[in-house]
Amino acid sequence: MQVVTEKKILVTGCDGLVGHGITYYLLNKGFSVTGTSRNNTESAHPNLSIVKLDLLSGESIANLESFVASSDAVIHNAAKIPKGEKESMDVFNEYFQANTIGTFRLLQLCEKYSRPFVYISGTRLSSLKENITPEEVPYNNKSCYDTSKLCAELICNQYILQKTFPCSILRISAPYGYLNTSNAVIPLFLKKIQLSEELVLYGKGEREQTFTFVQDIGMACQLAIEKQITGVFNITGGESVSMKHLAESIIKLFPETRTQIKYIEKKEDLNRNNYPIDKAKKVMGYSPVFNLAKGLNEIKEYMTNPEKFRILQPLYLFQNLTQLQKAQRMLSLKNLQQFQPKQESPQNPKPRRRKMR
């Protein structure tokens, strides 16, 4: 039975992969959620309201003040993400304004109203040290996006040092969840499975990764808010799995598929990215609930019965193979028509006029 609480949480970027998962988790726990989106997203849940937010607009962020004031906590997940543009300082400026300055403005509002602030970051910002990455090791930013998120982390750290209000940074390892629209490995494998295409692995598929299901991220956010936690924490799933094990698990989940694994002779990066969660367990009481098998089964149920999980309108994801194939056929037909030469109609051809001599 769902327990309804009086608490209201502001979640930025509620229609993205992680934000959607956090919002879904909180709603199931009985929280009221105000979610932000820069898209024309509408709520499909009675306890969810949507507010438009553009991180590049100071005015848009200022308009959030009343929502911050009326909320019990803020979970900041929204960010400008890479879209394949060429790296430059002009491009970095956009990332900096959205991801760094936008975060700073939200932090100022949380300080003003003494609201707990949870910043969603990534383990990729930390560099490996002897294949172990505790929270204290140096940063590892490799792109405009990484640097903007790193700068935002440093500002959060400054607030953590001042201890004027609860502020926590959650570094997430390889998140996956219900909205599989990215080009990460799990969404990519799921798309190929639906089309019965090969899953390509390098070498023997021995490279390992620790995946984190979005509901576990939601649980970590709840713990940080309710316990008024301050600090930096790695948040990951409970197991590190090889790419071979991942591919075999997804194929097993969809027995009707004709997908097979194809191995390519290419050197693998076998460095195991191990992000210990001892600190999160000790301080927050965090313990992941979803292993890979449980997370994948949850995704399959979502694909089979999307209405059960619907909290937003519209649903962006193709829910089943029929819809996906239909869209691909429509796209192919459109492209084909684009290149076909125009032909005159054979009906009622115009008679040629004879020249008069």
N, C-alpha and C positions, 0 to 999 in steps of 0.2 A: 504494500500500500504506500503510495507517495505521500510523504510528509510535507505539508505546505509551510514554509517559513515566511517571516516578515521581511527577510533581507532582500535587498535589490542590488544587483551587481551590474556595473557598466562594462561591457565587453567590446573592445574596438576590433573591427575586422571580423564580424561574426559570420560572414558568408564565405570565408576562406577555409582551407582544409583544417587547420588547427582551431581557428575561432569557431567554426561550426561545431566541431567536436566538443569544445569547452562549453559552448552554449547549450548543446543538447544534454550534456552531463548535468549542468546546473539546473536546467528546467526539470529534468527527471528527479532531482533532489529537492524540488519544491521551491527553488529560488525564483524571484522575478528578475528578468534580464532586460536591460536596455542595450541593444546591439547597434553598432555603427557599421555603415557600409558606404562606399562611394558609388555603388551601383543602385539601380532602381529596384532594390529588393524589398519585398513585403513580408510581413510576419504571417505565419500560418499556425501560430500557437497563442492561446489567450494570455499567457504570462510573458510574452516577448513583444517588445516594441522596438521599432527600427528608426534610427536617426541617421541622416546623411552626414558624412564626414569626409572632407578632403584634407589630408595631412599637409598638402602644399599651401593651404590657405590658413593664414593666421586667424582670419575672421571666422572660418568654419570651426576651428578649434575653440575659439573664444565662445562660440555659441553653445559649446558643450558644458559651460560652467554650471548652468542650472542642473544639468543631468549629473555632473560630478557631485554637486552639493546635495542632491536628493538620493544619491546612491550610498551604499555602505562600503563599497570598495570598487577599485578600477583594475581590470585586467587588460593590459595593453598588448594586443597582438597584431594590430594593423601595421602595415609597412608597404613601402614601394618596393616591389620585387623585380628582379631582372627579367627583361623581355628580349634578350639577344642583341641589345644595342652595343655599339662599339664603345669601349671604355675611353673616357676622357675626363678632364677636370670639369667641363661643362655638365657632363652626365653626372659626375660625382656631386655637383652642387645640388642637383634635383634630389638625389638620394639623401644628401646631408640635410636639406631643408625639410624633407618629409620624415625621414627616419630618426634624425638626431634632434633638430629643432622642434619637430612635432612632439617628440617624446618629452623634451625639456618643458614645453608649454603644459603638457598634461601633468608632469611632475609638480609644476608650480601650482596648478589648481588643486592637486591632492594635498600639497603642503598647506595651502590656504584653508582647506576644510578638514584637514587631518584625516584623510581617507587612505586606507591601506592601498598600496600600489604594487601590482605584480607585473613584471616585465617579461614577456616571452622572447627568449633569445635562442641561440643554437650552440651545440657543442663544437661546431666547426670553427668557431672563433678562437678555440684553445689549441695550442700546438702540442704535439705528442712529446712525451719525455719518457724514454724507455718503455714505449708502448702503453704507458699509463698516463691518464690525463686528469689529475686532481684539479680542483678549482683554482689553485694558486699559480699554475704555470703560465708562461707568457702567451700573448695573443698570436693569432695566426690568420690575419686578414689578407685576402688575396684578390679582392675585387672592390669596386665602388660600393656595392651593397654591403659586403663584409665590413668595410671601414666605417660606413655610416652606422651600422648596428653596433660596432665596437665603440664608437664615440658615444652612442646612446647609453651603452653599458657603463662607460666611465662616468657619465653624468649621474646615472643611477647609483653608482658606487659612492659618489660624493654625498648624495642624500643619505646613503646607508651609514657613512661615517658621521654625519651630523645627527642622526637618530631623532629627527624631528617628527617623523611619522613612520609607520611600518612600510618598508620598501624591500622587495625581494626580486631577484633575477633568477628565472628558471631557464637553464640551458638544456634544450631538448635534443635528443639524438634521433635522427631519421624518423620523423613523425609519419604516421599513416592513419587513414580513417575512411570516413564514408564518402567524401567528395574526392574522387580519384580523377582529377583533371590535369595534374601536373605530369612532367616527364620523369619523375622519380621511378625507381626500379619497380616498386609494387604496382603503382598505377599502370606502368608500361606493360608489365607481365599480365595484368588483368585484361587489358585491351587486346593483347595478342592471344590470350586464351579464348576470348569471345569470338575471335576471328579464325581460330584454329591455326595460328601462325607459330613458327618456331620461336622458342626462347633461346637466345644466343648467350652462351657463357664463355668467358675467356679461360684458357688453360683447363684445369679440372674443376673450375667453379668453387675453389676453396676459400676465396676471399670472404671474410666474415664482417657482419655489421649488426649493431644492436638497434632494433626497431622499437618505436614507442607508439602505442595505440593512443588515439586522441582522448579516450575516456580516462586513461591514466593521467594524462596531462590535466584534464579537468579536475581530477581528484587532488592532484598536487596543488592546483590553484586554490581549491577549497580549503585545504590544510593550511596554506600560507595565510589566507585571509582570516580564518577562524582562530588560528593560534597567534595572529599578529606577528608573523615571522619577518625577520630582517636578515638579509644575507644573500649569498650566491650559492645556487644548488644545481648539480647535474640531475636531470630527470630522464630516465631511460626505461625501456622494457626490462624484463627479467632475464633475458637470454641473448647470447650472441649466436647468430645463425649464419651458415655459409650460403652463398648464392645458389649452390646446387640444392641444398635443403629447402631454400625458399621456392625455387622453381618446382621441385618435386611436390611440395606441399600445396601449391596453387593448382597444379595439374590434378592432384588427387581430389581436390575440392570440387573440381568440375569434370566428372567422369565422362560426360558427353562430348568433351572436346577432343579434337584430333591432334592437338598440339604435342610436339615432341621437343626435347632439349637438343640443341646443336652446340657442340664444343668447337671453339676456334683456337688454333695454336697461337696464343699471344700471352706474353708475360703478364702475370697477375700481380697486383699490389697486395701482398699477403700481410701487410701490417694490420694487426688486429686493433681496431679503434675501441679500446676499453675505457669507458667513462664510469668510474666508480660512483655509486650512489650512497655510500656509507654515511656521508654527512646528512643527506636528505632523510635517510632512515632514522638517524639518531635525533636530529633536531626537529624534523617535521612529522616523523612517524610515517613517512611515505614507504609504501611497498606495492609494486606494480601488481595489478590483478590480471592483466591480459598478457598471456604468452602469445607467440605467433599464431598458433593453431586457433586459439580462441578469438583473436583479433580478425583473422581471415574469415572465420565462420560468421562473425558479426557483419562483416562487409558483404558476404554472400547473402545473408538474410536481408540486408538493406537493398541489395540489387533485386532480390526476389519479391520483397514486400516493402516498397519505398514509403507507402502511406503510413506505416507504423513509425517511421523515423522523421516524417515531414515536420519541419519547424519553420521553413522558409518557402516563399514563392518568388521566382519560379525555381524548380529543380533544374540545375544545369546539366546533370549527368544523364547520359543514355543509360536507362535502367536495365535493358536486356539486349540480347543479340539482334532481335528483330528490328528494334528502333535504330540501332547502330548501323545495320546493313541498309535500312531504308534511307538514312541520312547520307550514307556513302554513295548509294545509287543516285540520289538526287544531285549530289555534288559532281559525280562523274558525268551525268547527263548534261548538267549545266556547262561543264568544261568542254564536253564534246560539241554541244551546240555552238559554243563560242568560236570554234575553229572550222565549222562546216561552212562551205561557200553558199551564198544565197542563190537559190534557183528560182527562175521564173515559173509561175503557175502554168501548167499545160492547158488549163481550161480557158476557153474563149481566146485563143491566140489572135493577136492583131493581124489582119491580112496585109500582105505587102502591096504597096502601091506601085503600079506600073508607070514607068517614065514615058511621057508623051513625046513623040518625035515630031 
